[in-house]
Amino acid sequence: MAARLPRSTADLVAGTIFIALGAAFAIGALRYDVGSLLGMGPGYVPLALGAVLAVLGVATVVKAYVAPDLAPEEVSTAVEDGRASDGGGAAEPEDAVRPLAGIKWRPLLFVMAGIVFFAYTVDGLGLLPASFGAGLLAALAGSRLPRALLVSAGLTVASYIIFVVLLQLRLSLVGDWLGG
């Protein structure tokens, strides 16, 4: 019996990434005291979220082999024909593989750059500048500079309100790199 090819390469890749990240978080959480449902330790939430992410990844990988993706023109045709609601799917060959050509690389790279920027600069710059820079990079993924600046300022204010005011975390607002 020949190995069955995935019908959606994008789902296969995404599911594999979800499984890897979920497993990494769950394994990392085991270093901490997990506790119980009524007495949660610091490892409880990362373990639970990692497990949920890994399960969602498994479901996404299964979907990659079971249900094909519909191209945008096929979606509108399927909706008009009533195929989308009854799970009929598109008329694709059984072993058709969907390439990753539909990925929008600019938003993906800018959002990833924002995450990496925050991770590497939050200690040195502090919460406010690192949040602003990360928000700016992520907002530039889909917006022009004036709007991205507004979005970044809003995210910075929101992170200050959530983490410093509401959760009362002791975070360095301006880091050592800026003389804080």
Secondary structure, DSSP 8 states (H G I E B T S, - for coil): ------S-HHHHHHHHHHHHHHHHHHHHHTTS--B-SSSB-TTHHHHHHHHHHHHHHHHHHHHHHHS----HHHHHHHHHHTHHHHT------TT----STT--HHHHHHHHHHHHHHHHHHHHH-HHHHHHHHHHHHHTTTS-HHHHHHHHHHHHHHHIIIIIIIS-----SS-GGGT-
